[in-house]
């Protein structure tokens, strides 16, 4: 993870438990859409607490 955290960023604390290969961050203010056919595999899964935090940040980012 590089750079300074932004307002709607969530650094994934349990990144190893989520199945990620390295420390990662969810950027809720930088959304991208993909065609399902371009997704080849799941990179990881967030735990319940982190998913709740990301969901809250996403709601805040979309309300702006």
N, C-alpha and C positions, 0 to 999 in steps of 0.2 A: 504494500500500500504506500503510495507516494503522495506528496503534496499536502497541503493543509486541508483539514476537514471543512466542508461547506455546511451551510445551514441545514440542508435536508439530506445530509449524508449519514449513514449508519455503518460504522466499522463493525464487522462481524467478529464478535469476541470468541465464539466457539467455532472458529473456522475449520479446525481439524475435525471436530465432531459433526460438522455439517457436510463433511466429505470433500472439502475444498483442498487444493494443493498448496495454497499459500494464503497469507492474510489478505482479506478482501474487504471491499466496502460496497454498500448498496447506495447508489446515487438516485434518490427519489425525484430530484428535479431534472433529471436527464433521462427521459423515457425514449425507448426505441421499440418499434414494432417489427416483427419478423414473420415471414411466411412459415407455417408449421414445417414445411418440407426442408427449410434451411437449418432446422434444429436437429442435430445428429445424436445428441445424448444429453442427459441431465448432469450438470456439473456438481450439484450439491443440493442439500435441503436444509432450510433454516428450522431451528427449534421453535417451539410455541412462543416463548418470550421474545425472541428476536423478530419473529414474524409479526407479532403484535406491535412492536416498536416501529418496524418498517411500514406497516399498514397505517399507523398514526402519522408518520412523517409524509407518506404518500398523500394522505387526505389533506394535510396542511399545504403541501406543495401544489396540489391541484386546486385548492381554494384561492390561490393568489391570482 
